[in-house]
Amino acid sequence: MTDTRLIHTVGVRALEWLWAHRDGFRLEPDVDPEVGFLERFKPVGELALICRVLFREGVAGSRQADLARRLLDHTWRNTLDGGRMLVRGQRVEPLSPIPFEVYLPYKELGYSEPEVERATVLYHRLDSWAALELDPTRRLGLSAFQRRFGLTPRVPEADSVGSTWLGQRPEPWTVSGHIAYDVTHTVFHLTDWGEHPEGLPPDIADYLATWLPVWIDDWLDLQRWDLLGELLVVDACLPRPTLDERAWRGFAAAQQPDGAMPAVRTMPEGEPDEVFDIVYHPTLVAAFASVLATSRALAELTHATAP
């Protein structure tokens, strides 16, 4: 098993970079809605999700926890304008699930915008909400978010799992990059982002126990750090994680001295905003993988030393 200190340090350094580059979490309020006003909400929502995991697992040091809270306060206050940008996003695209998906982890962490909540309840009643044409993994995630919000999912989660690639457990050698991302997010949704490993159906857990180590080796050799990080999260979501030492050492070695994690091979070059847009996600994933793997490693050590 990998040294817990190495795993933990990856997350600390990742949060340091995210805080230093917090202004990269920005919206483009003047962009034409037809070309993607809501797309820039995605980094903010991912940040909130991962900070929620960090607080939930309770393994962060005081500096790490302080940076996570300051990042949340900064993005809620400055990027989302206290939630008002989410209200605007709902008005621009009333049936887009993006404002709701971004809002939920903030709500779970104590932030509030009543107008977003009222609109969410209203839109949830519409048949068009259930009729949205989403791929199976995204549909599963939306249903899980509805449940967490306190709504009855218009499409039950159990009805979505079997339609996902992972739910059908196909030939494992057919996994490509985009399929692998679907696999990781199917696991995230089924386990509530690692909170409930028992949420994985036994047949899926067994399939992953057999084939995940192979996929981790492949993407480590390809130096696909963003995807490798997500696969390391999946490992930590399993009932019996491996916390593979070779993969974690390779992943940690790819991290830059300032904490940034390249997406593929080495760091990109370009204007600061362009570099942020490429690097923020693998760096967030590094923080996510670190906190969940640290939590699992400490739990295993406690179990191993218990009388």
N, C-alpha and C positions, 0 to 999 in steps of 0.2 A: 504494500500500500504506500502511496506517495506521502512524503513528509507534509504534515498539516501546515507547517509554517510556510512552505512554498506555495501551497494552494491559497492560503489566507493572504499572503503578500501580493499575489496577482490582483485580488479584489481591492486591496487598499490602494495600490498604485493606479488602478483603473479609475477609482472614484476621484483621486487627486487630479487626474487628467480631465475628467468630466467637469469638475468644479472649475478648473483653470480655464476651460473652454465653454463655460456655461452660456455665453452669449451666442453660441452656435445653435442653441435651442430657440429658434426664431420662426415667426410666421411671415407670410407675405400677404398682408391684408388687402393690398391694392391689385393683386393678380386677378385676371379674368377667371371667374369660377369654372369656366369650361376647360381651363388648362390646369386645374388642380389646386384650388385654394386649400382643400382639406388634406392634401398629401403631406403638407408640412406639419400637421398635427401628430403624425406617426412617431417621430422621435420623442415628443413630449409624453405621449402615452406609454411608450416603452420604458422611459425613465421611471415613471410613476409605478409601473408594474414591478420593476426590479427593486426599487426602493422599498416597496411593500414587502417583498420577499426578505429583504435584508432586515427589516424591523421584525418581521414574523419569526425568523429563525433565531434571533437573539445571540448571534455569535460575532457580531461586529464589535470592534473596539470603539472607544468613545470618539476618537477622531473620525473614524469611518461613519458612525451613526450621525455625528454632527454635520459632516459634509452632505450626507444623504438628505437630512432635513433641510439644510440650507438650499440644496438644489431644488427640492420640492417647493419650498417657499418662493424661490426665485422664479421658477417656471410658472407657478400658479399666479403670482402677483404680476410679473413682467411679461411673460410670454402669453399667458392666457387672460391677462387683464382681470384677474379675480374671477375667472369663469365666463366673463362676458364674451370672449372670443368663441367659446363653445356655443353660446346662445346664437351668435352670428352664424356659426357654421351650420347649426340646425336650420336656421332660416334660409340659408343658401341652398342646402340640400336636405329637405325635411326627412327623407327616408334613408339617408346615409347612416349607417351604424357607427361611423367614425367618432362623432362627438360623444356619443354614449360610451363607446369603448374607452375613449381617453378619460372621460369623467369618472368612471366607476372606481379605478384605483385611488384617485384623489379623494373621492367620497369615503372610501374605506379607511383612508388615512386622516380623516377629520376635516376635509375641505368641503365647502357647500356652495351650490348655486341653485336655488329653488326653481328657477325657470327651466333649467336643463332637466330637472327631475320631473316637472309637470309635463314637459313636452315628451319625455321618454315614455311616461305612462300613457299619454294620449296616443302616440304613434304605435305603441305596442298593441293597442286594440285593433289596429287596422289590418285587414286581410293582406294588404300590400306588403306589410312587414314580414309576414310568413312567406309571401310569394317572392321575396327578393331572390334573384338568381345568384347564389353563392356557391363556391366549390365546397365539397363536403367538410373539409377541415375548417374552413372559415365559418360554415354554418354551425358546426359543433362548438366552435369558440363563442359565437354569438349567443347560442343557447346557454352555454355555461355562464356567460356574463349576465344574461337575463336572470338566471337562477340566483346568482350572487347579489344582484340588485334587489331581489325579492319578488320578481315577476315569474309567472309560470311560462316557461319557454314555449313559444308558438310551435316550434318543432322540437320535440323531446330529444334530449341528448342521446338516449339509447337508440333512437331512430337514425341518428347521423353516423354513429361509429362504424357500422358495417359498410357504409359507402365510402369511407376513407381508404386510401391505399393501404395504410397499416392495418386497418380493420380486416382487410381481405388477405393479409399476409402472403403476398405474391412471391415470385422468385426473388430472392434477396440480391442476386447479382445484377438485377435490372435497375437498381437505385441510381438515379442521377442527382445532380445538385438540387433541382427544384423539387424532386420527390423527397429527398432527404429533409429539406426544410418542412415539407408537409408532415413527414414522420415526426419530427421534433415537436411541432406545434400540436399534433394530435396527442402526444404524450403530455405536453404542458396542460392542455385543456382537461384531459381525463384525470390528471392528478392535482388539479388546481394549482398549477405552477410549482409542483413538487411538494405541496403540503400533505397530500394523501397518496402515497405510493400504492396503497391498496385499491385505489381507483382504477388501476390498470387491470382489465380482464385477464385471467390467468393465461389464456392462450396467447395474448399479445405480450404479456410479460415474459413468457417462455421463448417466444419468437425473438424478442429483443435480447434476451440473455444469451441466445446462440449467435445472433448476427451482428449485434451492435459492436462487439470488439473488432470484428472484421472491418466494419465501416469506419470505425475510429482509426484503425491502422491505415486504411486507404487515404483518408483525408489528412492525416498527419503527414504521410509521405508526399502528398500533393501540396502541402503547406496552405491549405484552405482554412485559415485560422478562424474565420467567422463561423463557418459550418462546423469545424471541429469543436469550437466552444459550445455550440448548441448541442452537439452529440455528447459532450462531457456533462452538460446539464441533464440530458436524458439518462445517462448512466446514474447520476445522483438521484433520479426519480424512481429508479428500479427498486424493488423490494430488497435486492442484494447487490448493491453497487460494487463495481470493481475498483474504482478510483485508480485507473491504470497509470502506473508510474511513468512509463515511457511517454505516454501521451501528454501527461501533465508537465513533464520536464520540457518536452518540445514546445508545448503551448506557452509556458512561462518564458522560455528562451526567446520566443518571437516577440514578446512584449517589449516596447521601447523603454529606454531609461525614464522618460517622463510619464509612463503609464499607458500610452496609446497602444492599441492592438491593431496591426494591419489586418485588412480583410483577406488578402491573398499575398503570400510571399513577403514582400517588403512594403514599407510605407510609400504612399503615393506622393507626388509632388504637385504643386499648384497653389492657387490662392487659398488663404486660411479657411474661408467658408466652404470651398470645394473639398478641401482635405477633410474638414469636419464631417461633411455629408457622407464621405466614404468610410471614415474611421469610427464615427460615433457608435454605430451598431456593434461591430466586433468588440469595442471597448465596453459597452454596456453588457454584452454577452459574457465578457471576461469577468465582470463584477458579479453577474448572476451565477455563473458556473462556480466561482470562487466561494460565494457565501453558502450555496447549497451543498457543495462538496465538503466544505469545512464542517458544516453542521453534521453531515453524515459520517465523516471521519471521526469527529469527536464522540458521536453516539456509539460508533463501533468500539472506540477505545474504552469508553465507559462500560460498555457491555462486557468487553474482554477482561476488564480488571475487577468486575463486580464479583463479590464472594459467592 
